[in-house]
Amino acid sequence: MDGERAELEATVDRLRTELEGLRTAMRTRAVIEQAKGVLVGRFGYAPERAFDELVRRSQDGNRKLAQVAADLVAAAAPPPAAREAPAPVTPAEPTPAEPESVGPVEPADADGGGADGGGARDGAGLAARFHLAAAALATATGPDEVAEHLYRTALGPLGAQALALAAREPDGALRLVGAYGVPARQLSQWQRIPPHTRVPLTEAVRTGRPVWVADRREFAARYPDMSGDDLVPGTTVCALPLHADGRLLGAIKIGWSELRRPDPDTRAHLAALADLTADTLLRLLAPEPEPALALDVEAAPLDPAGAPWFRAVLDGLLDPVLLLRAVRDEDGKVTDLRVEHANAPTVDLAGRDAAELRGRRLTELYPGMVASGTFDRLRTAAADATPYLGEAERYVETVAGSPRASAMTVHATPLQDGLLLTWRAHDERDRRIAQLAQTARLTRVGTWEWRPGERRITCSEGVPQLFGAATATGDLDPRAALDAVVPADREAVRAAARALLDGRTPVTAEFAVRAADGQRNLRALGEAARADDGRLLALSGAVQDVTPWRRAEQALSDTRDRLADQRRRTGDEQRAVRALQQALMRAPAGRPVPGFDSAARYLPAERERKIGGDWYELLDLPDGTVLLAVGDVSGHGLPAAAVMSQLRYALRGIAYDGAPPGQLLDRLDRMLCHQRADHIAAVTVARLDPRTGHLAWARAGHLPPVLVHDGTARTLDPPPGLVLGVTPRTRRPTAELQLVPGDTLLLYTDGLINRRSTTGTGTGTGAGGGVGAGGDPDAGVAQLLRACTDYRAAPDPAGLLDHLLRRFGAPNPSDDICLLAVRRQDRGQG
């Protein structure tokens, strides 16, 4: 058992090394592909010729391939300018000697090591580092990876020793989301920084400008209330605001161990890196919050105020709500507040609704608020991120030359870089009117009334527009209203009117009217009021715009039709894929092999929608050897099946020249990479000589075969081999093995041991190794070895395969299964 454990540990170590190599390649692949594009566009090279040129330049200059590519991209596409120019820095007090400059440095490799001997000490080196950082950040899956990639590719070569990333929460506080080089004790103590804490990070967010502190003496002078250790260690520190998508997301803080002062190129470089970091954090944190750092704190959306769900919540409130953004001058001081959003119930003293308020400043909208001092208190609340509670204050605004007053309670809560302002009027009559108006707007309802002898219908606000009038107020001409109804519904409207006049009540009619956007659906309800003697006094009722409901019903009906059509087409596709797979699996596999027994099984996924790209091959070759192979193409459906068929038949074609299995895989890899397919593939290929029992085999990211010898099963020691479809430059060695009489060799795809949970999101591909039973690959392989060892029936490969399928509960609900087994017959058998 100790020997098997050591073998498994060695296998895991090799796989981990391969995975790290793949991750490093992915971090630099983008900049290498961009450099290839530069060479293609500049010299007309083919893509392969462009890559060869990059390799040649790398070898001639004795420099990393990624750095050569970054220099090319930097020369062709300089980094973008920062969104805001950095503010000039004036030290708080002069330093005794001119500090060392943080200037451009020599280029380094893509993993952030020291200079590799190439590159000039100028701005080109910074530009190359920017593109390396951009390529690395594009692969980051969390804020901690953002911090690490940023340090290794860009900040470490500038001499920085640590950095931290902080996101701004709705109440103005900063939440630590990522760091590199920061001690764990500091991470624990600085998880959340209140907005009133005066440190470089909060100052950069409050002012929206970069903050530089030259040394610890200046730090103590500028932040006298700071006690204990700083978050980011260093002598010189800087904090840069993170702007993205028109929002202030937070800040990044960087520390240098020695005294530094940045030159203009470095300032611009750091500002561009801050923008790049902000865009990356927006991608990582905004759509679906992820756990921040290793602190077990749930990450919140960077700016919920701009989210549609948040504004929908505001629209559902009964009271008016204004979302205000701070307007700042060049020094970062709050000078005004702008209405970014007003919810649906909003109607102010001047009668203005939400649409009339959005985008305007408070000083423009409410000069009376400025004169009373309430505006200054709101501005202070926004600057200091403190709540404001004004109880039953009297507000006066002049509208059309006449003053209008109301007693209101105003509350303001800090939210992002501004306030959430709400108020409640204490005038009961105005409050009820506002509530009725709100109800009418939300339900799209208006009222109407007609009295005998009158030529016009009296309507509430908004009803004339429902019938195509240019204005929302005024009376409605009955003839004009009937003309607005589409011809097909006019008779139904006339019948409803006659029913009201004849005394039948209430009456409901639904009809369509012509509108600028095509057609509007209305529902009218009416009743008749009569005197005691039966005389008609009035007809009155309500009219409601039901267009959204009717459109929703139509959209739902259309969606159901499209879904039914999609199901039909998906079923056709799945049936085509299954037919293709079955045809491929039944393809002639050659003559029986003397001296060997063989068996193969192919079981598609139990769910039809999970048809994958698993395949096997058993083919006798002209030189007397036998080709054995199993493979798994990533993805599902027709594309995966098409790639599978290409690989299988390509392998058949190139196997006839006698090349060893490692070279066969290398050729398949070059073919797949040249086609630029969106798939990768894991494959094991073996060449067996049935006369001698000699087996040569190689793999490309696939699980190693299993050998059953003297009733005991073990996995073969796997040679290194990257999955197909990543890079055509990989070379895969060939391993050798001698099969003695009675030995059985088993090749399989990971669908046999892969049992994902029903809530998992795995793709079911074998590329890169399988997920074992219960999600543990070691456990899955161990279970397979036990199952092979437990098989004590007659030495028959077909019986062994059926035994394994029963033991693992095949078929797999979410992945295909391919099994191929060969057994060298005992002497005297056959």
Secondary structure, DSSP 4 states (H G I P E B T S, - for coil): -HHHHHHHHHHHHHHHHHHHHHHHHHHHHHHHHHHHHHHHHHH---HHHHHHHHHHHHHHHT--HHHHHHHHHHHHSPPPPPSSPPPP---SS--SSPPEEE-----B-TTS-SB-S-S-SSHHHHHHHHHHHHHHHTT--SHHHHHHHHIIIIIGGGTEEEEEEEEEPTTS-EEEEEEES--HHHHHHTSEE-TT--SHHHHHHHHSS-EEE-SHHHHHHH-TT--S--SS--SEEEEEEEEETTEEEEEEEEEESS-EEE-HHHHHHHHHHHHHHHHHHHHHHSSS--EETTTTEEPPPS-GGGSHHHHHHHHTSSS-EEEEEEEE-TT--EEEEEEEEE-TT-B-TT--BHHHHTT-BHHHH-HHHHHHTHHHHHHHHHHHT--EEEEEEEEEEEETTEEEEEEEEEEEEE-SSEEEEEEEE--HHHHHHHHHHHHHHHHTEEEEEE-TT-SSBEE-TTHHHHTT-SSSSS-B-HHHHHHHB-HHHHHHHHHHHHHHHTT--SEEEEEEEEETTEEEEEEEEEEEEE-TTS-EEEEEEEEEE-HHHHHHHHHHHHHHHHHHHHHHHHHHHHHHHHHHHHHHHTS---SPPTTEEEEEEEE--SSGGG--EEEEEEEE-TTS-EEEEEEEESS-HHHHHHHHHHHHHHHHHHGGG---HHHHHHHHHHHHHHTT-S--EEEEEEEEETTTTEEEEEEEBPPPPEEEETTEEEEPPPPP-PPBTS-TT-----EEEEPPTT-EEEEE-TTTT-B--TT-------TT----BTT-HHHHHHHHHHHHHH--SSS-HHHHHHHHHHHTTSSPSSS-EEEEEEEEPPTT--
